[in-house]
């Protein structure tokens, strides 16, 4: 790497308080010496980047990042943005001078923004006071040139040494926080390997989005090709000596496993972020890495701790990690025996927000158990008015050994349910009711009262001792809804666990999780007669359509569904019952003119098309191709979009529904 002109510089945090107009004007004054391209402004209400567009900036760096937090203080945005600030730069927070911004994002009906808590905000203010912030000053362009560290040089040397011709292929995992130079290390190691006689055509870079490889490509030889993960599976097993996957946690876990198995003679390098703005490393760490350790291929587990983009001990990084608990670790349970006395309780969130040690232990438990835990979950568990936190506590030591977040949902007004069933909007924070009404066409289901398990976690050293079952029993005893439910990325083990507690699968999601590659499932546990009747009807529908749904999931996915998972999904289903023509036509019409998903009526749609071939022939060529391809040939949406000349799968889905209306 280029030698620096000096040591990496520290980064600052400026806090500006007042009205939106005043603070933004002041922020722009402090960055007036910087080039416009060196400043990132984030906030939905300003002339800047919307928070939802930040994902496209991975790998970028700015001299200053300005966050307008007058509308809300979004923890995920805060966590993303600190990593964009290069050494010597500043994160500038524009905050209201007074109470917390309105928390409309966490206001689930029937609650409004006034009922959202301000515990996260008050704790954030304490963190700012504890760490201190820099007084605003004029910012000059950052002149520091990033350089490698001895630690990074040693890691590069180990990677290259593992490629010696007389050594067996290895898998190498590089896990580090943001800003540690892991992507640059991949590029440097590739360049050194090619310089030593390695063949560029026998190496490949892999990423879900080629734009995210900018840091690797700065140092890697330009002639090394870039492939998407699915293209790697289509390549011959002996095509490559070296496969380097940057930000590997973004790739679905089943796809990563398939790559390992498909290229048995290749060296595989996986780079991933372990902590940060969206918990990207957790699925990789919790599901893929343990599997990889069990493989026969030798495994190198490497890490980088020294920052490259900014100075070690960066005060901005310390502040953000503290504010968002990005470094939350598991509590000490060395003295706990799972057979010891435990007490079940509902956590007092006011007390929790003021007990830093317990909050860290609780959030660390959730982070280490779930790949989906994000900084916004910290705010949700503290402030969302429909959320409660249940826990099992070791009676003697007081340590929390298991926790469950639950959400009270449903009980919606009839008019709201009917509007949702017509496709007129969605409802925030009612995941069970929304899916039942919108995706499964059950408007009356939204009126049922529900309690949803959002997260459940047991300390990893105490798992498989019945603690999760005891905690769920406590949750069941604490409420009297029509039904309990949960939605999660399906695994055979989790489905079996919930079935043992009286839950059954009623819906399989139409797509796979972006990082797990697993379909989501909804499982319900009925407590009222109305809920029992609903579950029976949904189970009958699932029995009729599941095989076709699994075929479509396979067509859309980059990796197969594990046989154990498909068996778990089928477990206990009744024999498929025939569908009367009148019921079939009603389902097709409900899909054509409403918000139901195609997959939820795939059996009815297929039978309708087969019963009316003359109508299919009267459709436009695009419509025939889409309907025949999806329903009869079970082709994936991406493939169909390419076939008919549409830009992406979403357009193919919308066009498909439009042509079904024409079919009717």
C-alpha positions in Angstrom: 0.0 0.0 0.0 1.1 3.6 -0.4 3.2 4.9 2.4 1.4 7.5 4.6 2.3 11.1 5.1 1.6 10.5 8.8 -0.1 8.3 11.3 -3.9 7.7 10.9 -5.8 10.6 12.2 -8.6 10.5 14.9 -12.2 11.2 14.0 -14.5 13.6 15.7 -18.1 13.9 16.6 -19.8 17.3 16.5 -23.2 17.7 18.1 -25.3 20.7 16.9 -28.6 21.5 18.7 -31.5 23.6 17.6 -34.0 23.6 14.7 -33.5 21.6 11.6 -32.8 24.8 9.6 -30.3 26.2 12.1 -28.3 23.1 12.7 -28.1 22.1 9.0 -27.0 25.6 8.1 -24.3 25.5 10.9 -23.2 22.0 9.8 -22.7 23.2 6.2 -20.7 26.2 7.5 -18.2 23.8 9.2 -17.7 21.8 6.0 -17.5 24.7 3.6 -13.8 24.0 2.8 -14.6 20.4 1.7 -15.4 19.3 -1.8 -19.1 18.5 -2.1 -18.2 14.9 -3.0 -16.4 14.6 0.3 -19.5 15.3 2.4 -22.4 12.9 2.9 -25.7 14.4 4.2 -28.2 11.9 5.5 -31.9 12.6 6.4 -35.2 12.1 4.7 -36.2 15.7 5.3 -33.1 17.3 3.8 -31.5 17.6 0.4 -29.3 14.5 1.0 -29.3 10.8 0.9 -32.3 8.9 2.3 -31.4 6.4 5.0 -32.6 3.5 2.9 -30.0 4.2 0.2 -27.0 3.9 2.5 -26.4 0.2 1.7 -25.1 1.3 -1.7 -22.2 3.2 -0.2 -20.4 0.3 1.4 -16.7 0.7 1.0 -16.9 4.5 0.5 -15.3 7.1 2.8 -16.1 10.8 3.3 -14.4 13.7 5.1 -17.7 14.5 6.9 -21.0 12.8 7.4 -24.0 15.0 8.5 -27.0 13.2 10.0 -30.2 15.1 10.4 -31.9 13.4 13.4 -34.8 15.9 13.9 -37.3 13.5 12.4 -35.9 10.5 14.4 -32.6 9.1 15.6 -32.3 5.9 13.7 -29.8 3.6 15.3 -29.1 1.6 12.1 -28.3 4.9 10.3 -26.0 6.0 13.1 -24.2 2.7 13.0 -23.8 2.7 9.2 -22.6 6.3 9.0 -19.8 6.3 11.5 -18.0 3.8 9.3 -18.1 6.2 6.3 -16.0 8.8 8.1 -12.3 8.6 7.2 -9.5 9.4 9.6 -9.3 13.1 10.4 -13.0 13.6 9.5 -16.1 14.2 11.6 -19.6 12.8 12.1 -21.9 15.8 12.6 -25.2 15.1 14.5 -28.0 17.7 14.0 -30.2 17.1 17.0 -33.3 18.9 18.4 -32.7 21.0 21.5 -35.2 19.4 23.8 -37.1 16.2 24.1 -36.6 13.1 22.0 -37.8 13.3 18.3 -41.2 11.6 17.8 -40.9 7.9 17.6 -43.6 7.2 15.0 -41.6 4.3 13.5 -42.1 2.3 16.7 -45.8 3.3 17.1 -47.8 0.1 16.5 -51.6 0.4 16.4 -53.4 1.2 18.7 -50.5 3.2 20.1 -49.4 6.6 18.7 -46.0 8.3 18.7 -46.7 9.9 22.1 -46.7 6.4 23.7 -43.3 5.4 22.3 -40.7 5.5 25.0 -37.6 7.8 25.2 -35.4 5.4 27.1 -33.0 4.9 24.1 -32.8 8.7 23.6 -32.0 9.4 27.3 -29.4 6.7 27.3 -27.9 8.1 24.1 -27.7 11.5 25.8 -25.8 9.9 28.7 -23.4 8.2 26.3 -22.7 11.6 24.6 -22.1 13.1 28.0 -19.9 10.2 29.1 -17.6 10.3 26.1 -17.8 14.0 25.3 -17.9 15.4 21.8 -15.6 17.8 20.1 -16.4 21.5 19.8 -17.3 22.2 16.1 -14.5 23.6 14.0 -13.8 24.2 10.3 -12.9 20.9 8.7 -10.1 20.8 6.2 -9.7 18.0 3.6 -8.4 14.8 5.0 -4.9 14.3 3.7 -4.0 11.0 5.3 -3.3 8.2 3.0 -4.3 4.8 4.4 -1.5 2.4 5.0 -1.3 -1.2 6.1 -0.4 -2.3 9.5 2.1 -5.0 10.5 -0.9 -7.1 11.5 -2.4 -6.8 8.0 1.0 -7.6 6.4 1.3 -10.7 8.5 -2.2 -11.8 7.5 -1.5 -11.3 3.8 1.7 -13.4 4.2 -0.2 -16.2 5.9 -2.8 -16.2 3.1 -0.2 -16.4 0.4 1.9 -19.0 2.2 -1.2 -21.2 2.3 -1.3 -21.2 -1.5 2.1 -23.0 -1.8 1.8 -25.7 -4.6 2.8 -28.4 -2.2 0.0 -27.6 0.3 -3.5 -29.0 0.3 -6.3 -26.5 -0.4 -7.5 -24.5 2.7 -10.4 -22.4 3.7 -9.5 -19.1 5.3 -11.9 -16.8 7.2 -10.9 -13.2 7.9 -13.3 -11.7 10.5 -12.9 -8.1 11.7 -14.7 -4.9 12.6 -15.1 -2.3 9.9 -12.1 -0.2 8.9 -9.5 -2.9 9.7 -8.4 -3.4 6.1 -9.8 -6.9 5.5 -11.0 -6.1 2.0 -7.6 -4.5 1.1 -5.9 -7.6 2.5 -7.7 -9.8 0.1 -6.6 -7.6 -2.8 -3.0 -7.4 -1.6 -2.9 -11.2 -1.2 -4.3 -11.8 -4.6 -1.7 -9.4 -6.1 1.2 -11.1 -4.3 0.0 -14.5 -5.4 -0.2 -13.4 -9.1 3.3 -11.8 -8.8 4.7 -15.0 -7.5 3.5 -16.9 -10.6 -0.1 -17.6 -9.8 -2.4 -17.7 -12.8 -5.0 -14.8 -12.8 -7.4 -16.9 -14.8 -7.4 -19.5 -12.0 -8.5 -17.0 -9.4 -11.9 -15.3 -9.0 -13.5 -12.6 -6.8 -17.0 -13.2 -5.7 -19.6 -10.8 -4.3 -23.4 -10.3 -4.5 -22.8 -6.8 -5.9 -19.7 -6.0 -7.9 -19.8 -2.3 -6.7 -19.0 -3.5 -3.2 -15.6 -4.8 -4.3 -14.1 -1.4 -4.8 -11.6 -1.7 -1.9 -10.5 -5.2 -3.1 -10.1 -4.0 -6.7 -7.8 -1.1 -5.6 -5.1 -3.7 -4.9 -6.0 -6.9 -6.7 -4.8 -7.4 -10.3 -7.3 -6.0 -12.8 -7.4 -9.2 -14.8 -8.9 -11.3 -12.0 -12.6 -11.9 -12.9 -15.6 -11.2 -10.8 -18.5 -13.6 -10.5 -21.8 -13.7 -8.7 -22.3 -16.6 -6.3 -24.7 -18.4 -8.5 -22.3 -18.2 -11.4 -19.6 -19.9 -9.3 -21.9 -22.9 -8.9 -22.3 -23.1 -12.6 -18.6 -23.2 -13.1 -16.7 -26.5 -13.4 -15.5 -27.8 -10.0 -11.9 -27.7 -11.1 -12.1 -24.2 -12.7 -10.3 -22.3 -10.0 -7.4 -22.6 -7.7 -8.5 -19.6 -5.6 -11.9 -18.2 -4.8 -12.1 -15.0 -2.7 -15.5 -13.9 -1.3 -15.6 -10.4 0.2 -18.3 -9.6 2.7 -19.2 -13.2 2.7 -21.9 -12.8 5.4 -24.0 -11.1 2.7 -24.2 -14.5 0.8 -26.9 -16.9 2.0 -25.5 -19.6 4.2 -26.8 -22.6 2.1 -25.1 -20.9 -0.9 -21.8 -20.7 1.0 -22.0 -24.3 1.9 -22.7 -25.2 -1.7 -19.7 -23.3 -2.9 -17.4 -25.1 -0.5 -18.8 -28.5 -1.6 -18.8 -27.6 -5.3 -15.1 -26.5 -5.4 -13.3 -29.2 -3.3 -9.9 -28.5 -4.8 -9.9 -24.7 -4.6 -8.6 -22.5 -1.8 -11.5 -20.5 -0.5 -11.1 -17.1 1.3 -14.0 -15.6 3.1 -13.9 -12.0 4.4 -16.7 -10.8 6.8 -17.6 -8.0 9.2 -18.2 -9.4 12.7 -19.8 -6.4 14.4 -21.4 -3.4 13.0 -24.3 -1.5 11.6 -26.6 -4.4 10.7 -25.3 -7.5 12.4 -24.0 -8.8 9.0 -21.6 -11.2 10.6 -24.0 -13.1 12.8 -25.5 -15.4 10.3 -22.1 -16.3 9.0 -20.7 -16.7 12.6 -23.7 -18.6 14.0 -24.5 -20.9 11.1 -21.8 -21.1 8.5 -18.5 -21.0 10.5 -19.4 -23.9 12.9 -20.3 -26.0 9.8 -17.0 -25.0 8.1 -15.1 -26.1 11.2 -16.5 -29.6 10.7 -15.4 -29.9 7.1 -12.3 -31.9 6.2 -10.5 -29.0 4.4 -8.0 -27.2 6.7 -9.4 -24.0 8.1 -7.5 -20.8 8.9 -9.4 -18.4 11.2 -7.8 -15.0 11.0 -8.6 -11.6 12.3 -7.5 -7.9 12.2 -7.9 -5.7 15.2 -5.9 -2.5 14.4 -7.8 0.1 12.4 -6.4 1.4 9.1 -8.9 4.0 8.1 -8.6 5.9 11.4 -6.4 6.0 14.6 -6.4 3.2 17.1 -8.7 4.0 20.0 -10.8 6.3 17.8 -13.1 8.3 20.1 -15.9 8.3 17.5 -15.8 4.5 17.2 -15.8 4.1 21.0 -18.8 6.4 21.3 -20.8 4.6 18.6 -20.0 1.1 19.9 -21.1 2.2 23.4 -24.3 4.0 22.2 -25.4 1.0 20.1 -23.9 -1.8 22.2 -22.0 -3.1 19.1 -19.5 -4.6 21.4 -22.1 -6.2 23.8 -20.8 -9.5 25.1 -22.5 -12.5 26.8 -22.8 -12.4 30.6 -20.7 -14.7 32.8 -22.7 -17.8 33.6 -19.8 -20.0 34.7 -21.4 -20.6 38.0 -24.8 -21.5 36.6 -26.1 -25.0 36.3 -29.3 -25.3 34.1 -30.8 -27.5 36.9 -30.5 -24.7 39.4 -33.5 -22.7 40.5 -34.6 -20.1 37.9 -37.2 -17.3 38.1 -39.2 -16.1 35.2 -40.1 -12.4 34.9 -41.2 -9.6 32.7 -38.3 -7.1 32.6 -38.9 -3.6 33.9 -37.6 -1.6 30.9 -37.2 1.6 32.9 -34.9 -0.2 35.3 -33.2 -2.0 32.4 -32.4 1.3 30.6 -30.6 2.5 33.8 -28.7 -0.7 34.5 -25.9 -0.7 32.0 -24.4 -4.1 33.0 -27.7 -5.9 32.7 -28.6 -4.1 29.4 -25.3 -5.2 27.9 -25.7 -8.8 29.1 -29.3 -9.0 27.7 -28.5 -7.4 24.4 -25.3 -9.5 24.1 -27.5 -12.6 24.6 -29.7 -11.5 21.7 -26.8 -10.6 19.4 -25.0 -13.9 20.0 -28.1 -15.9 19.3 -29.6 -14.2 16.3 -28.2 -13.3 12.9 -30.9 -10.6 12.5 -30.2 -8.5 15.6 -29.5 -4.9 14.6 -28.9 -1.7 16.5 -32.5 -0.7 15.9 -33.5 -3.8 18.0 -31.9 -2.1 21.0 -34.2 0.9 20.5 -37.2 -1.4 19.9 -36.7 -3.5 23.1 -36.4 -0.3 25.1 -39.1 1.9 23.6 -41.7 0.1 21.4 -45.0 0.3 23.3 -46.2 -3.1 22.1 -43.0 -5.0 23.1 -42.3 -6.8 26.3 -39.1 -8.5 27.4 -39.5 -11.8 29.3 -36.5 -13.5 30.9 -35.3 -16.4 32.9 -33.0 -15.4 35.7 -30.6 -17.6 37.7 -32.1 -17.4 41.2 -28.8 -17.4 43.1 -26.6 -15.1 40.9 -29.3 -13.0 39.3 -27.8 -13.6 35.8 -30.2 -13.6 32.8 -29.8 -17.0 31.1 -32.6 -16.7 28.5 -34.7 -13.9 27.1 -37.7 -13.6 24.8 -39.0 -10.4 23.1 -42.8 -10.6 22.4 -45.1 -8.2 20.6 -48.8 -7.8 21.2 -50.5 -7.7 17.8 -53.9 -8.1 16.1 -57.2 -7.0 17.5 -57.6 -4.7 14.5 -60.8 -2.9 13.6 -63.0 -4.6 10.9 -62.6 -1.7 8.5 -58.8 -1.9 8.8 -58.8 -5.6 8.0 -61.1 -5.2 5.0 -58.9 -2.4 3.7 -55.7 -4.5 4.1 -57.5 -7.4 2.3 -58.2 -5.1 -0.6 -54.5 -4.2 -0.8 -55.1 -0.7 0.5 -51.9 -0.2 2.5 -50.0 -2.2 5.1 -50.0 -2.0 8.9 -46.7 -1.5 10.8 -45.6 -3.8 13.6 -48.4 -6.4 13.2 -46.5 -9.0 11.3 -48.8 -11.9 12.1 -52.0 -10.0 11.3 -50.6 -8.4 8.2 -49.5 -11.8 6.7 -52.7 -13.5 7.6 -54.9 -10.8 6.1 -52.7 -9.6 3.2 -50.8 -12.6 2.0 -53.3 -15.4 3.0 -56.5 -13.6 2.3 -58.1 -14.0 5.8 -59.6 -10.5 6.7 -61.3 -11.9 9.8 -58.0 -13.2 11.2 -56.8 -9.6 11.7 -59.4 -9.1 14.4 -58.0 -11.9 16.5 -55.7 -11.0 19.4 -52.2 -12.3 19.0 -48.8 -12.5 20.8 -45.8 -12.9 18.6 -42.4 -14.2 19.7 -40.0 -11.7 18.0 -36.7 -13.1 19.4 -35.8 -15.9 21.8 -32.3 -16.5 23.0 -30.6 -18.8 25.5 -27.0 -18.4 26.7 -25.0 -20.7 24.4 -23.4 -22.6 27.2 -26.8 -23.5 28.6 -28.7 -24.6 25.5 -30.5 -27.9 25.1 -31.4 -28.0 28.8 -35.0 -27.0 28.5 -34.6 -23.4 29.4 -36.2 -22.1 26.1 -39.3 -24.3 26.7 -39.6 -23.0 30.3 -39.4 -19.4 29.0 -42.1 -20.0 26.4 -44.3 -21.6 29.0 -43.9 -18.4 31.1 -44.9 -16.3 28.0 -47.9 -18.5 27.4 -49.0 -18.1 31.0 -48.7 -14.3 30.9 -51.2 -13.6 28.2 -54.7 -14.8 27.0 -54.8 -14.0 23.3 -56.6 -15.9 20.6 -53.3 -17.2 19.3 -49.6 -17.2 19.9 -47.3 -17.0 16.8 -43.9 -16.6 15.4 -42.2 -15.9 12.1 -38.6 -17.0 11.5 -36.0 -18.2 9.0 -36.9 -21.9 8.8 -34.6 -24.6 10.1 -35.6 -28.2 10.9 -34.4 -27.7 14.5 -36.4 -24.6 15.1 -39.6 -26.0 13.6 -39.3 -29.1 15.8 -38.8 -27.0 18.8 -41.9 -24.9 18.2 -43.9 -28.0 17.3 -43.0 -29.5 20.7 -44.7 -26.5 22.3 -47.9 -26.9 20.3 -47.2 -24.7 17.3 -47.8 -25.7 13.7 -46.6 -24.3 10.4 -49.3 -22.4 8.5 -47.4 -20.5 5.9 -44.1 -20.8 4.0 -42.7 -17.5 2.7 -42.6 -16.8 -1.0 -38.9 -15.9 -0.9 -35.7 -16.8 0.9 -33.9 -14.6 3.5 -31.2 -12.5 1.9 -28.5 -13.9 4.2 -29.7 -17.2 5.4 -31.1 -18.6 2.1 -33.9 -20.1 4.2 -37.6 -19.4 3.6 -39.5 -17.8 6.4 -42.2 -19.7 8.1 -45.2 -18.7 10.2 -46.1 -21.0 13.1 -49.2 -20.6 15.2 -50.5 -21.9 18.5 -54.3 -21.5 18.8 -55.9 -20.7 22.1 -59.5 -19.9 21.0 -62.0 -21.7 18.9 -61.8 -19.1 16.2 -58.0 -19.4 16.0 -58.3 -23.3 16.0 -60.7 -23.1 13.0 -58.4 -20.7 11.2 -55.4 -22.9 11.7 -57.3 -25.9 10.4 -58.1 -24.1 7.2 -54.6 -22.8 6.7 -53.1 -26.2 7.3 -55.4 -27.7 4.7 -54.3 -25.0 2.2 -50.7 -25.6 3.0 -51.1 -29.4 2.5 -52.5 -28.8 -1.0 -49.9 -26.2 -2.1 -46.7 -27.0 -0.2 -45.0 -29.2 -2.8 -45.6 -26.6 -5.6 -44.4 -23.9 -3.3 -41.2 -25.8 -2.5 -40.6 -26.2 -6.3 -40.9 -22.5 -6.8 -38.6 -21.7 -3.9 -36.0 -24.1 -5.5 -36.4 -22.3 -8.8 -35.9 -18.9 -7.2 -33.0 -19.8 -4.9 -29.3 -20.2 -5.3 -29.1 -23.3 -3.1 -31.2 -26.3 -2.4 -33.4 -26.7 0.6 -32.1 -29.3 3.1 -34.1 -32.5 3.0 -34.5 -32.3 6.8 -36.1 -28.9 6.4 -38.6 -30.0 3.7 -39.5 -33.0 5.9 -40.1 -30.6 8.9 -42.3 -28.4 6.8 -44.4 -31.4 5.7 -44.7 -32.9 9.2 -48.2 -33.4 10.5 -50.0 -32.0 7.5 -53.3 -33.5 6.6 -53.8 -35.4 3.3 -54.3 -32.9 0.5 -58.0 -32.3 -0.2 -59.4 -31.6 -3.7 -60.4 -28.0 -4.5 -63.9 -27.4 -5.8 -64.0 -25.3 -9.0 -66.0 -22.6 -7.3 -63.4 -22.4 -4.5 -60.5 -22.5 -7.1 -62.0 -19.6 -9.1 -62.5 -17.5 -5.9 -58.9 -18.0 -5.0 -57.7 -17.0 -8.5 -59.9 -13.9 -8.4 -58.6 -13.0 -4.9 -55.1 -13.1 -6.2 -55.8 -11.2 -9.5 -57.6 -8.3 -7.8 -56.0 -8.2 -4.4 -52.7 -8.4 -2.5 -52.4 -12.2 -2.0 -49.1 -13.7 -3.1 -49.0 -15.9 -6.1 -47.4 -18.7 -4.1 -50.3 -18.8 -1.6 -52.7 -19.7 -4.4 -50.3 -21.6 -6.7 -52.4 -24.8 -6.7 -55.6 -22.9 -7.6 -53.8 -20.9 -10.3 -52.2 -24.0 -11.9 -55.5 -25.9 -11.9 -57.3 -22.9 -13.4 -54.8 -22.6 -16.3 -54.9 -26.3 -17.0 -58.7 -26.2 -17.1 -58.8 -23.2 -19.5 -56.1 -23.7 -22.1 -58.1 -21.7 -24.7 -57.9 -18.6 -22.5 -54.1 -19.0 -22.1 -53.7 -19.0 -25.9 -55.6 -15.7 -26.2 -53.1 -13.9 -24.0 -50.2 -11.7 -25.3 -46.9 -13.6 -25.8 -45.4 -12.1 -22.7 -48.4 -13.3 -20.6 -48.3 -16.8 -22.0 -44.5 -17.0 -21.4 -44.8 -15.8 -17.8 -47.8 -18.0 -16.8 -46.6 -21.1 -18.5 -43.1 -20.6 -17.3 -44.0 -20.0 -13.6 -47.0 -22.3 -13.2 -46.3 -25.2 -15.5 -42.5 -25.2 -15.9 -41.7 -23.9 -12.4 -39.1 -21.4 -13.6 -37.7 -18.7 -11.4 -38.7 -15.1 -11.5 -35.2 -13.8 -12.5 -35.0 -16.2 -15.4 -38.5 -15.3 -16.6 -37.8 -11.6 -16.4 -34.8 -12.1 -18.6 -36.8 -14.2 -21.0 -39.5 -11.6 -21.6 -37.1 -8.6 -21.5 -38.0 -7.1 -18.1 -35.4 -5.4 -16.0 -35.9 -7.4 -12.8 -38.0 -10.0 -11.0 -40.3 -7.5 -9.4 -41.5 -6.3 -12.8 -42.1 -9.9 -13.8 -44.3 -10.5 -10.7 -46.4 -7.4 -11.4 -46.8 -8.3 -15.1 -47.8 -11.9 -14.1 -50.6 -10.6 -11.9 -51.8 -8.2 -14.7 -51.9 -11.1 -17.2 -53.8 -13.3 -14.8 -56.5 -10.6 -14.6 -56.6 -10.7 -18.4 -56.9 -14.5 -18.2 -60.1 -14.1 -16.2 
